[in-house]
Amino acid sequence: MEIRPILSAMRRNPIGGILIVLQIALTVAIVCNALFIVQQQTQLMRRPSGLEEASLFSFYNIWGGGSDDFKAKTQTDLNAIREMSDVEDATVTLGLPLLGGGYSFSVSLYPDQPKGVTNASLFPVDTHGIKTLGLNLVAGRNFNADEIRDLDQDHDNPESATVVIVSKALADRLFPDGQALGRAIYLGKTPSTIIGIVETMQASHATTATDIADHALLAPFQWQGSTALYAVRAKPGKRDALMQAIPTKLAQVNHSRVIGRMSSFEDVRKDAYRPLRAMAIILGCVSLMLIAITGLGIVGLTSYWVAQRRRQIGIRRALGARRVDILAYFHTENFLVVGMGAVAGIILAKGTNMLVVEHFEMAQLPYAYIFFSVLIVLLLGQLSVLWPAVRASHIPPVQAIR
C-alpha cells in the first residue's frame, strides 16, 4: 500500500483529520491515567487490615442516665458476652482500623523531638484486644493484666502508655535495623516500650496516606465512658447468629442503654472504601464513554471521506482495484491518523501525570498503561473504520462516469 497518495489526500482536507488526532490524543491521555488511578484505588481497597474480618463485628454501646460507674457496667457486659458459647473473645475500645475513632499521634524516638518520625493511629485495648481482633503477633508478647490502666473522659491521656504493641510497618519505619522490640518511643513526654509487634494493622481511616496506612499501635487501656465501642469475634460461622443474639443478652444484663447498629467488618470495609469505589466506577464510565465517542467520531469522519471520494473510488475500481484494496486504503489511512493521535496522546499523558505526581503525590504512570491505552485506541480505530470501508469497497466502477 502506497503511503504517499494517502498523505496527499489527507492534506487536501486536513480539518477533519486534525480534529480526530486531537480527540484521540485526549482519549489516550485520559484513559491511561484513568486506568492507572482505578488500578491504584482497587489496590487500596484490597489492602489487608490485619484483623480476622470474617468473624469480627462491632457496635456502639451508649449508657443512659447520669454519670455513674461505667467501668463496672462495661466489665459486666464484657463478661456476659465472653460467656456466650459462640463468642471467641470480646473487648472494648474507642476505634478500629477502617472504622475510625481511636487516636492519632506523632511518634518520636526521643522527647521534645521537633518533628516526629511518623504519624500513627492508636487504639486502646485490654488483654483481650489481640485475640478479639485476630491480630497475628509475630514478635514479643501481649499486654499483662497489671499493665491495663483506666481511660475515660476525665483521664484521657493515652500518650502516657508505658508499653505498646506496634504494627510491623510502624516498627520498620521507626527502627529500620529490625530491632524494634524492647526499644522506647515517645507519644508525648514519657517513653513507651515496644513489647510486641503484630504482622499487619491498618490505620483508623481508609483515606490515610499510603505511606502511613499501616502505621498503628495498641496501648494498654480499658475505656470507661458513656459511649464505648464493643468489638466481638465470633467462632467460625457463628457471626450472623451472634449479631442477632447479643442485643437480647445485653438487655438482660442492663436495659438502661442504647445499642448502635451491629456492623460486620465486611460492612465496615465497604463503608470505608465507598468513596474510592465510587471514584473508580466514575473514572471507568468516563473512559468507556470517551472511547465510544472517539469511535463514533472515527466512523463519522471516514463516512464523510467515503462520500466525498465516491468518484475517485469508482475510478480506482474501473482501473482494476479490488475491494480488498479499497479496504486496505481506508484502514491504512485510519491507522496513520490514529497513530499520530496516539503519539500526541503519549506526550500529553506523561505531561498530565507529571503534574498529578507533583501536586497530589501520586505514583508515576507506568509505560504499560500507556501501551495498553494506545493498543485500545488503535484497535478501536480499525474497528470503527471497518463499516465505512466496507461500504466504500462496494462502490461500483460505474461511479467513475457519473
VENKA-V478926 format. One record per residue. N is the residue number from 1. RES is the residue in three letters. PHI is phi in whole degrees, -180 to 180 (none if undefined). PSI is psi as a letter, one per 30 degrees, with the letter a starting at -180 (* if undefined). D_CENTER is the distance of its C-alpha to the mean C-alpha in Angstrom with 1 decimal. Layout:
{{N RES PHI PSI D_CENTER} {N RES PHI PSI D_CENTER}}
//
This chain:
{{1 MET none k 47.7} {2 GLU -74 k 49.0} {3 ILE -85 e 46.3} {4 ARG -61 e 48.9} {5 PRO -62 e 50.0} {6 ILE -65 e 46.4} {7 LEU -64 e 45.7} {8 SER -64 e 49.0} {9 ALA -66 e 48.2} {10 MET -68 e 44.8} {11 ARG -69 f 46.6} {12 ARG -71 f 48.9} {13 ASN -140 i 46.1} {14 PRO -82 f 43.2} {15 ILE -60 e 41.6} {16 GLY -60 e 39.8} {17 GLY -62 e 38.6} {18 ILE -63 e 37.3} {19 LEU -63 e 35.3} {20 ILE -68 e 33.7} {21 VAL -59 e 33.0} {22 LEU -64 e 31.3} {23 GLN -65 e 29.3} {24 ILE -67 e 28.2} {25 ALA -60 e 27.3} {26 LEU -65 e 25.1} {27 THR -63 e 23.5} {28 VAL -61 e 22.8} {29 ALA -62 e 21.4} {30 ILE -73 e 19.0} {31 VAL -64 e 18.0} {32 CYS -68 e 17.2} {33 ASN -69 e 15.2} {34 ALA -65 e 13.3} {35 LEU -62 e 12.8} {36 PHE -66 e 11.5} {37 ILE -65 e 9.0} {38 VAL -60 e 7.9} {39 GLN -64 e 8.0} {40 GLN -66 e 6.0} {41 GLN -63 e 3.0} {42 THR -64 e 4.6} {43 GLN -62 e 5.4} {44 LEU -63 e 3.2} {45 MET -68 f 4.0} {46 ARG -95 g 7.1} {47 ARG -61 k 8.1} {48 PRO -72 k 11.6} {49 SER -82 f 12.9} {50 GLY 90 f 16.3} {51 LEU -96 l 17.9} {52 GLU -83 i 19.9} {53 GLU -66 e 17.6} {54 ALA -66 f 20.0} {55 SER -114 g 22.9} {56 LEU -100 k 21.7} {57 PHE -146 l 22.0} {58 SER -147 l 22.9} {59 PHE -161 l 24.9} {60 TYR -93 k 26.5} {61 ASN -112 k 30.3} {62 ILE -118 j 32.3} {63 TRP -79 k 36.0} {64 GLY -90 l 38.7} {65 GLY 83 a 41.8} {66 GLY -86 a 42.6} {67 SER -79 j 41.6} {68 ASP -141 a 42.8} {69 ASP -76 i 42.0} {70 PHE -68 e 38.3} {71 LYS -62 e 38.2} {72 ALA -65 e 40.8} {73 LYS -64 e 39.2} {74 THR -63 e 35.7} {75 GLN -66 e 37.3} {76 THR -63 e 39.3} {77 ASP -60 e 36.2} {78 LEU -62 e 34.5} {79 ASN -63 e 37.7} {80 ALA -66 e 38.0} {81 ILE -68 e 34.4} {82 ARG -66 f 34.9} {83 GLU -78 f 38.1} {84 MET -69 k 36.6} {85 SER -65 f 36.9} {86 ASP -91 g 33.4} {87 VAL -96 k 31.8} {88 GLU -82 e 30.6} {89 ASP -172 l 30.3} {90 ALA -151 l 29.3} {91 THR -149 l 28.7} {92 VAL -119 k 28.5} {93 THR -154 a 26.1} {94 LEU -117 f 24.5} {95 GLY -173 l 20.8} {96 LEU -141 l 18.3} {97 PRO -54 k 14.9} {98 LEU 73 f 12.2} {99 LEU -84 f 15.4} {100 GLY 94 a 16.5} {101 GLY 82 a 20.1} {102 GLY 72 a 21.9} {103 TYR -132 l 22.6} {104 SER -126 k 21.3} {105 PHE -129 l 23.7} {106 SER -88 k 24.4} {107 VAL -97 k 25.5} {108 SER -121 l 28.7} {109 LEU -102 f 31.0} {110 TYR -155 l 34.2} {111 PRO -66 l 35.4} {112 ASP 60 g 35.4} {113 GLN -66 k 33.0} {114 PRO -54 e 32.4} {115 LYS -136 k 28.7} {116 GLY -62 l 26.8} {117 VAL -67 e 25.2} {118 THR -162 l 21.7} {119 ASN -106 l 20.2} {120 ALA -151 l 19.4} {121 SER -88 k 19.0} {122 LEU -116 k 22.2} {123 PHE -122 k 22.9} {124 PRO -78 k 26.6} {125 VAL -144 l 27.7} {126 ASP -97 a 31.1} {127 THR -68 f 32.2} {128 HIS -92 f 30.5} {129 GLY -62 e 27.0} {130 ILE -64 e 26.0} {131 LYS -67 e 27.4} {132 THR -62 e 26.0} {133 LEU -78 f 22.4} {134 GLY 74 g 23.0} {135 LEU -73 k 22.1} {136 ASN -96 j 23.5} {137 LEU -80 j 26.1} {138 VAL -95 f 26.6} {139 ALA -157 k 29.3} {140 GLY 80 a 31.7} {141 ARG -139 l 32.4} {142 ASN -85 l 31.4} {143 PHE -69 k 32.9} {144 ASN -92 l 36.6} {145 ALA -59 e 38.0} {146 ASP -75 f 40.1} {147 GLU -94 f 37.0} {148 ILE -79 k 35.5} {149 ARG -119 l 36.3} {150 ASP -80 k 36.2} {151 LEU -138 k 33.6} {152 ASP -147 a 34.3} {153 GLN -62 e 34.5} {154 ASP -88 f 37.7} {155 HIS -130 h 36.6} {156 ASP -89 i 33.0} {157 ASN -141 i 33.0} {158 PRO -68 f 30.3} {159 GLU -71 f 30.6} {160 SER -88 g 34.0} {161 ALA -58 k 32.6} {162 THR -81 f 34.9} {163 VAL -133 l 32.7} {164 VAL -144 l 28.9} {165 ILE -117 k 26.6} {166 VAL -119 l 23.6} {167 SER -75 l 20.5} {168 LYS -63 e 21.2} {169 ALA -62 e 18.7} {170 LEU -69 e 20.5} {171 ALA -61 e 23.9} {172 ASP -68 e 23.3} {173 ARG -70 e 22.3} {174 LEU -78 e 25.4} {175 PHE -132 i 27.7} {176 PRO -62 f 26.9} {177 ASP -76 f 30.1} {178 GLY 81 g 28.7} {179 GLN -112 h 31.4} {180 ALA -80 e 29.5} {181 LEU -62 k 31.4} {182 GLY 87 f 34.3} {183 ARG -86 l 33.3} {184 ALA -102 k 33.2} {185 ILE -127 l 30.5} {186 TYR -127 k 30.9} {187 LEU -99 f 29.0} {188 GLY -152 b 32.1} {189 LYS -90 f 35.8} {190 THR -104 k 36.2} {191 PRO -77 k 34.9} {192 SER -122 k 32.6} {193 THR -87 k 33.1} {194 ILE -79 j 30.3} {195 ILE -107 f 31.8} {196 GLY -156 l 28.8} {197 ILE -133 k 25.6} {198 VAL -102 l 22.9} {199 GLU -61 e 20.8} {200 THR -145 k 17.3} {201 MET -156 j 16.5} {202 GLN -76 l 13.4} {203 ALA -72 l 14.1} {204 SER -74 f 14.9} {205 HIS -124 k 12.0} {206 ALA -66 f 8.2} {207 THR -86 g 8.6} {208 THR -59 k 10.8} {209 ALA -52 k 11.1} {210 THR -57 e 9.8} {211 ASP -71 f 13.6} {212 ILE -125 g 14.4} {213 ALA -65 f 11.5} {214 ASP -110 g 14.0} {215 HIS -96 j 17.0} {216 ALA -146 l 18.7} {217 LEU -149 l 22.3} {218 LEU -108 k 24.7} {219 ALA -121 k 28.0} {220 PRO -81 i 31.1} {221 PHE -135 k 31.6} {222 GLN -110 j 32.3} {223 TRP -72 k 31.4} {224 GLN -137 j 34.3} {225 GLY -158 l 33.9} {226 SER -67 f 34.3} {227 THR -127 k 30.6} {228 ALA -143 l 28.8} {229 LEU -100 j 25.7} {230 TYR -96 k 26.9} {231 ALA -112 k 24.7} {232 VAL -129 k 26.3} {233 ARG -110 k 25.8} {234 ALA -89 l 27.7} {235 LYS -71 l 29.4} {236 PRO -52 k 28.0} {237 GLY 81 g 28.1} {238 LYS -109 g 29.5} {239 ARG -62 e 26.5} {240 ASP -63 e 27.0} {241 ALA -66 e 30.8} {242 LEU -68 e 30.4} {243 MET -63 f 28.3} {244 GLN -79 e 31.2} {245 ALA -85 f 33.9} {246 ILE -64 e 32.8} {247 PRO -55 e 33.6} {248 THR -65 e 37.1} {249 LYS -63 e 37.5} {250 LEU -71 e 36.6} {251 ALA -64 e 38.8} {252 GLN -71 e 41.7} {253 VAL -72 e 41.1} {254 ASN -162 j 41.0} {255 HIS -87 f 40.6} {256 SER -87 i 40.3} {257 ARG -159 l 36.6} {258 VAL -126 k 33.7} {259 ILE -103 k 30.9} {260 GLY -72 l 27.5} {261 ARG -63 k 25.3} {262 MET -71 k 24.5} {263 SER -124 j 20.8} {264 SER -68 l 19.8} {265 PHE -70 f 16.8} {266 GLU -61 e 15.3} {267 ASP -67 e 15.8} {268 VAL -60 e 14.4} {269 ARG -64 e 11.0} {270 LYS -62 e 11.1} {271 ASP -66 e 12.3} {272 ALA -65 e 9.9} {273 TYR -101 g 6.7} {274 ARG -58 e 9.2} {275 PRO -61 e 8.8} {276 LEU -67 e 5.3} {277 ARG -64 e 7.1} {278 ALA -64 e 10.1} {279 MET -64 e 9.3} {280 ALA -63 e 8.4} {281 ILE -65 e 11.6} {282 ILE -63 e 13.6} {283 LEU -64 e 13.0} {284 GLY -63 e 14.0} {285 CYS -66 e 16.9} {286 VAL -62 e 18.0} {287 SER -64 e 18.1} {288 LEU -64 e 20.1} {289 MET -64 e 22.4} {290 LEU -66 e 23.0} {291 ILE -64 e 23.9} {292 ALA -64 e 26.2} {293 ILE -64 e 27.9} {294 THR -64 e 28.4} {295 GLY -61 e 30.0} {296 LEU -65 e 32.2} {297 GLY -63 e 33.3} {298 ILE -67 e 34.3} {299 VAL -60 e 36.3} {300 GLY -63 e 38.0} {301 LEU -65 e 39.0} {302 THR -66 e 40.3} {303 SER -62 e 42.2} {304 TYR -65 e 43.8} {305 TRP -63 e 44.8} {306 VAL -63 e 46.3} {307 ALA -63 e 48.3} {308 GLN -75 f 49.6} {309 ARG -114 g 50.6} {310 ARG -58 e 52.4} {311 ARG -67 e 55.8} {312 GLN -63 e 54.5} {313 ILE -66 e 52.8} {314 GLY -60 e 56.1} {315 ILE -61 e 58.0} {316 ARG -63 e 55.8} {317 ARG -63 e 56.3} {318 ALA -66 f 60.1} {319 LEU -85 g 60.1} {320 GLY 111 g 58.6} {321 ALA -67 k 54.9} {322 ARG -85 l 53.2} {323 ARG -61 e 50.4} {324 VAL -65 f 48.1} {325 ASP -68 e 49.1} {326 ILE -66 e 48.0} {327 LEU -59 e 44.7} {328 ALA -62 e 44.2} {329 TYR -60 e 45.2} {330 PHE -72 e 42.5} {331 HIS -68 e 39.8} {332 THR -67 e 40.7} {333 GLU -59 e 40.9} {334 ASN -65 e 37.5} {335 PHE -63 e 36.1} {336 LEU -65 e 37.6} {337 VAL -64 e 36.1} {338 VAL -65 e 32.6} {339 GLY -62 e 32.9} {340 MET -64 e 33.9} {341 GLY -65 e 31.0} {342 ALA -66 e 28.6} {343 VAL -63 e 30.1} {344 ALA -63 e 29.7} {345 GLY -66 e 26.1} {346 ILE -62 e 25.3} {347 ILE -63 e 26.9} {348 LEU -66 e 25.1} {349 ALA -64 e 21.6} {350 LYS -67 e 22.2} {351 GLY -65 e 23.7} {352 THR -62 e 20.8} {353 ASN -64 e 18.3} {354 MET -62 e 20.7} {355 LEU -67 e 20.7} {356 VAL -65 e 17.0} {357 VAL -62 e 17.0} {358 GLU -70 e 19.9} {359 HIS -99 f 18.9} {360 PHE -122 g 15.1} {361 GLU 54 h 14.9} {362 MET -94 l 12.6} {363 ALA -73 l 13.5} {364 GLN -73 k 16.4} {365 LEU -72 j 16.3} {366 PRO -68 k 17.7} {367 TYR -68 f 20.9} {368 ALA -61 e 19.8} {369 TYR -71 e 17.7} {370 ILE -65 e 20.8} {371 PHE -61 e 23.1} {372 PHE -64 e 21.2} {373 SER -67 e 21.1} {374 VAL -63 e 24.8} {375 LEU -62 e 25.7} {376 ILE -60 e 24.3} {377 VAL -67 e 26.3} {378 LEU -64 e 29.4} {379 LEU -66 e 29.4} {380 LEU -60 e 28.8} {381 GLY -61 e 31.8} {382 GLN -67 e 34.0} {383 LEU -70 e 33.2} {384 SER -68 e 33.7} {385 VAL -84 f 37.1} {386 LEU -61 e 38.4} {387 TRP -65 e 39.9} {388 PRO -60 e 41.7} {389 ALA -68 e 42.9} {390 VAL -64 e 44.3} {391 ARG -61 e 46.1} {392 ALA -65 e 47.5} {393 SER -69 f 48.7} {394 HIS -92 g 50.8} {395 ILE -68 k 52.7} {396 PRO -77 l 56.3} {397 PRO -62 f 58.6} {398 VAL -64 f 60.8} {399 GLN -60 f 58.4} {400 ALA -67 f 59.9} {401 ILE -107 g 63.2} {402 ARG -88 * 61.9}}
//
